[in-house]
Amino acid sequence: MDPRRLKSIERMLAIQSRIRGLAEWRQKAIEQKAVAAKDESRALVASLNGDGPMEGLFADMTAKRLHRVTLSISELETAAAEQARRVMAETGREKRTERLVDRLRKVKLRADQDGALSEIMDSVEARRAASLE
């Protein structure tokens, strides 16, 4: 077996691992933005429900901002679901690559063991031939 092939597949595994890590990082970032937007939405609702003397002055602007934040939350939740699918896909690719690397390592180990056994048998045969002469 060509050792360059195993090294190439191992590099692919490292790249797949990084890609999966980036996909997970993007998913966490989207989820954090969604949480921040939900917190802002709660704060806006609380300000609309306030009883202070100045609360009614900015109610129209606050309601518009609440609407925009609600739309943003919806978009972020959709993006988070899509990113979760990407993470699952990347995880699957990484696992398939890991299995391939494991198989290639086993094949290489068997080839190395077969080579070592062949060398031992050749040396034993050479000793036997030398002792018969």
C-alpha positions in Angstrom: 0.0 0.0 0.0 1.2 3.5 -0.9 2.0 5.4 2.3 1.3 8.7 0.5 -2.4 7.6 0.2 -2.8 7.2 3.9 -1.1 10.5 4.6 -3.4 12.2 2.0 -6.5 10.7 3.6 -5.3 11.7 7.1 -4.9 15.3 5.8 -8.4 15.1 4.4 -9.6 14.0 7.9 -7.9 17.0 9.5 -9.6 19.3 7.0 -13.0 17.7 7.5 -12.5 18.1 11.3 -11.8 21.8 10.8 -14.8 22.3 8.5 -17.0 20.6 11.0 -15.6 22.8 13.8 -16.3 26.0 11.7 -19.8 24.8 11.0 -20.4 24.3 14.7 -18.9 27.7 15.5 -21.2 29.3 13.0 -24.2 27.5 14.5 -23.3 28.8 18.0 -22.9 32.3 16.7 -26.3 32.3 15.0 -27.8 30.9 18.2 -26.2 33.6 20.3 -27.6 36.3 18.0 -31.0 34.7 18.3 -30.8 34.8 22.1 -29.7 38.4 22.0 -32.6 39.3 19.7 -35.0 37.5 22.0 -33.6 39.4 25.0 -34.1 42.6 23.1 -37.6 41.6 22.2 -38.4 41.0 25.9 -37.0 44.4 26.8 -39.0 46.1 24.1 -42.2 44.4 25.3 -41.4 45.4 28.8 -40.9 49.1 27.7 -44.2 49.0 25.9 -45.9 47.7 29.0 -44.3 50.4 31.2 -46.4 52.9 33.2 -44.0 55.8 33.3 -45.0 59.3 32.0 -42.6 59.1 29.0 -43.5 55.6 28.0 -46.2 56.6 25.5 -44.0 59.1 23.6 -41.9 56.4 22.0 -44.5 53.6 21.7 -44.7 53.9 18.0 -40.9 53.7 17.5 -40.7 50.9 20.0 -43.4 48.9 18.3 -41.7 49.2 14.9 -38.4 48.1 16.5 -40.2 45.2 18.1 -41.6 44.2 14.7 -38.1 44.3 13.1 -36.6 42.3 16.0 -39.4 39.7 15.7 -38.6 39.3 11.9 -34.9 39.0 12.8 -35.6 36.3 15.3 -37.6 34.4 12.7 -34.7 34.7 10.2 -32.1 33.6 12.8 -34.1 30.6 13.8 -34.4 29.5 10.1 -30.6 30.1 9.7 -29.9 28.1 12.9 -32.0 25.2 11.6 -30.1 25.3 8.2 -26.8 25.5 10.0 -27.7 22.6 12.2 -28.3 20.5 9.0 -24.9 21.6 7.7 -23.3 20.5 11.0 -24.9 17.1 10.7 -23.7 16.8 7.1 -20.1 17.8 8.0 -20.1 15.4 11.0 -21.2 12.6 8.7 -18.5 13.4 6.2 -15.9 13.5 9.0 -17.1 10.1 10.4 -16.9 8.5 6.9 -13.4 9.9 6.5 -12.4 8.5 9.9 -13.7 5.1 9.0 -11.7 5.2 5.7 -8.5 6.2 7.6 -9.0 3.4 10.1 -9.5 0.9 7.2 -6.3 2.2 5.4 -4.3 2.0 8.7 -5.4 -1.6 9.1 -4.5 -2.4 5.5 -1.1 -0.7 6.0 -0.5 -2.6 9.3 -1.3 -5.9 7.6 1.0 -5.1 4.7 3.8 -4.2 7.1 3.2 -7.4 9.0 3.2 -9.4 5.8 6.4 -7.8 4.7 8.1 -8.4 8.1 6.9 -12.1 8.0 8.2 -12.5 4.5 11.6 -11.1 5.5 11.8 -13.5 8.5 10.8 -16.4 6.3 13.4 -15.4 3.7 16.1 -15.1 6.4 15.2 -18.6 7.8 15.2 -20.1 4.3 18.6 -18.4 3.6 20.0 -19.9 6.9 18.7 -23.3 6.0 20.1 -23.2 2.5 23.5 -22.0 3.9 23.6 -24.9 6.4 22.9 -27.5 3.7 25.9 -26.4 1.6 
